[in-house]
Each structure stands twice: as structure tokens, then as C-alpha cells.
């Protein structure tokens, strides 16, 4: 059995690939991390008009490693300099109804640079109830300056509803894949 003890592993050019502080804490270069990464949620329930495309106003920032999410006016994450790559994006929304009207259809959609990129929808023409959850997960190539937004649209039989807030209800998150 052999043991190799070093504080830094360097490439041929003398650049640190991995370093350790001697107590087991590793430091990796940025291209070996799943960053940039972000996770945003609603701070409070958001009203949604029936059968209307609605931008989800994620105002609660759980994580934003690149400080690239605008939670005050545009409600979007913009890919920062050095952040281009392939991303895993996950979006979820919980639609609250009043329990009396009929859920007809709904969707969660990712928009990249203002255009629909991916959406997930359900249709249920006989469903009464209070809550419906929509989940969408995608892999997308993102360039510096591209922005990502979450939208919803649901038909609630002529009534209005709301998106449920909280870290386990309506959220959007993403991270860059390494090696992709």
C-alpha cells in the first residue's frame, strides 16, 4: 500500500489542478465545479389569471453562485461571463385553486431569451381540487448573456388562482454540468 501526500497537484504548465489546505479541504478550479448554479422560489403566493401566460416572479434567492439572478424587476437568471456551457434546469409550480372550479389544463415552461424552450403540461378535464403540481426538467446549452425565465399558464374553468410559495412548492433552479 502506498500513500501520496501533496498539497497541490499541478499540470505541466505549473497551474494548480487541485489543492488542499492540509486538513482535507479541497480547492478546485472553476471548470471542475457545477457552477454557476442558482435556486429561486416565490416569497409569497402569486396571483395568476385564468388561461393567461404569466411570468413567475421568483423573488426569494436560495442560491446564486454568480449573482446572476434578477429578483427585483425581470425575474430572470442571466448567464455570466465564463458561465457558458450545458445546464440542467428544473422548474416546478404548484397551482392553488379554490376546490370548486375544474382544472382543465396547465403548464410550466422555460423560456430562454424570451422564447419557449421547453414546457410540461397536463390536461385533466374532470378534475376538481385545490392543488396541481407541474414539474419540468431539461438539459440546455446556454451562452453568456442568455437569460432563463419561468412561465406558467393554467385554465381553471374561468376562475383565477395562485402559485403556492415556499421552498418546496414553486421554484426554478439550474447548474452547469462539468465535462459536458
N, C-alpha and C positions, 0 to 999 in steps of 0.2 A: 504494500500500500504506500502511495506517495502523497505528499502534501506540497502544494504550491502556494506560497504566501507572497502576495504582492498588494500594493495599494492602488496601482494604476496599470491597466492594460492599454497599450498604445498601438496604433497602426504604424506602418513603415515610415510615414512622414512625421511621426512623433506626436500625433493627435490622440488625445485620450478617448478611448472607446468606452471603457468602464473604469470607474474609480470607486474606492471605498474609503471611509473615514477611519477604518481600523476597528470599528465596533459593529460592523455588519451592515451599515447603511450604504447602499449603492447609489451612485450618481450616473445617470445615463444621458447620452446626447439626445437632443430633441427628436431626431429621426428614429429613435428606438422607443418612443413613448406614444401612447394612444391619445395624443393631444394635437391640436386643440380639442377640447371637449366642453360640452355645455349641457345643462339640465335646467329647464324653466317650468314653472307652474302658474296657476292662477292664484292671486292673493285673496280674491273673493269671487263669488259666483258671478258669471257674466250673462246678461240677458241676450237671448237670440230670438230674432223674429222668425216666424214660420216661413219655410221654403225660401230662405234668403242666404246667399253666400255671406259668411261672416268671418272676418279675421279674428282669430283667438288672441286676446290681449294678455299674453303671459307677462305678468309684472313681477313675479317672485323668482329671483335668480338663485337657484340652489348651488350651481357650479358653473363657472365660466372662466376656464383657464387662460383665455386670451383677451378677456374683457371685450368681447366682440358682440355681445347681445345688447340691443337697444330695448330697454324695458319701459321707456317713458313716452315715446311717440310712434315709432314704427313697428315695434313688437316683432323684431326680426334679428336673426343671427347672421353676421356678415363675415365671410372667410377672411382672416387677416393675412398680412404678408407672411410668407413662409408656411402657410397652412394648407396649401393646395394638396389634394390627394383624394383617395377613396374613403368615403364616410359611411358609417352605419347610422341611420336616423330612425328614431322611434317616436311615434306620436300616439296619443290616446286622449279621448274626451268622453266624459260621462254627461249625458244629456238628461236633465231632470224634467219630468213632466208633472202634471197635476194628478195623474192617475185616472182621469175621466176621459180625456181625449185619446184618440187612436194614433199610435205611432205608425207612420206609413213607410217612411224611408229616411235614411240619414247617412252622413259620410264624414270622414276625417280626411283631409287632403294636404299633402305637402306641396308648396309652391316654391320653385326655385327661380329667382329673378322675375317674380310676378306671374309665371306661367305654371299651370298644373303639371306636376311631375309624376305624382303617384297618389291615388286615393283608394280608400277602402270604404265600401258602402254595404248597407244591409237594407233589405226590403221585407216588411212584415205587415201585411195589410189587415191583420186581425188582432193586433197586439195592443192591449191596454196595459198601462203600467206607469211606474214612476221613473225608472232609470233605464237607460240603454247605454252600453259601453261600446265604443268604436276604437279599434287598435290598428295601426299601420306601421310596418317596419320595412325599410328599404336600404339598398346599397346604392350610392350615387357618387359619381366623380364630380368634385367641387373644385373650382378655380378661385384664386384670390379675387376678392370683390363680389363673388356670387353671394346672394342672400337667400335665406331659408325662412319661410313663414308657415304657420299652421292655420288652416281654414276649416270651417265646418258648415254644413247645411243640413237641416232636417225638416221634414214635413211632419207636423204634429196635428194633422186634422184641422187646420185653421187657427190653432192656438199658438201662443208664444211659450217658450220655455227658457231654460237657463243651463249653462255649463256649470258643473259642480267644481268647486275649488278644492284645494288640498293636495298634498304631495302624492297621494295615491289615486287621484281622480283625473283631472285634465292636465296633461303635461306634454312637453316636447323635449327630446334630448338627442345628442349626437356625439360621435367621436371619430377621429381619423384612425384608419387602420394602418398598422405598420406592415411593411413588406407587401402591400397590395398594389 
